Amino acid sequence: MQNQSKDPLHGITLQKIVEILVDNYGFDTLAELIPIKCFTSNPSVKSSLTFLRKTDWARKKVEDLYVKSIPKFKN
């Protein structure tokens, strides 16, 4: 029997998380849900990743939004 992780973030990169959130919400809605500069001012996946990799509290907010949104993505 295979043991699979119950952690929804297991095996998914930060880049994939940001891309999924942008595809589903867009930067405008992301900026409303998580008001951080990388989503509000000249947003791009690349600049967001640079900021989120350096800023633990912001990364946590993005990961939490992703986990909360998983049921929405599957529909």
C-alpha positions, -999 to +999 in steps of 0.1 A: +000+000+000+013+034-009+014+062+016+003+094+000+007+127+017-025+144+029-008+178+026-024+195-004+008+214-010+029+183-013+045+180-047+034+214-060+058+242-067+052+278-057+053+287-094+025+263-101+004+276-072+008+312-085+000+302-120-032+284-110-043+313-088-037+338-116-055+316-141-085+313-119-086+347-102-065+371-122-041+396-107-069+421-100-088+397-078-056+383-062-047+419-052-081+423-035-078+389-017-041+394-008-032+431-010+006+428-015+025+450-040+036+421-062-001+416-071-011+453-072+018+471-090+030+458-124+021+422-115+037+392-132+043+356-122+080+362-123+080+392-100+055+376-077+077+345-073+108+366-066+089+384-038+071+354-024+103+333-022+119+360+000+088+368+022+075+339+043+043+357+056+032+365+020+040+330+008+019+316+036-011+338+026-008+326-011-005+290+000-035+294+023-056+309-005-046+281-028-056+254-002-089+271+004-096+274-033-088+238-043-125+227-042-133+255-066-106+245-090-119+209-092-153+220-105 
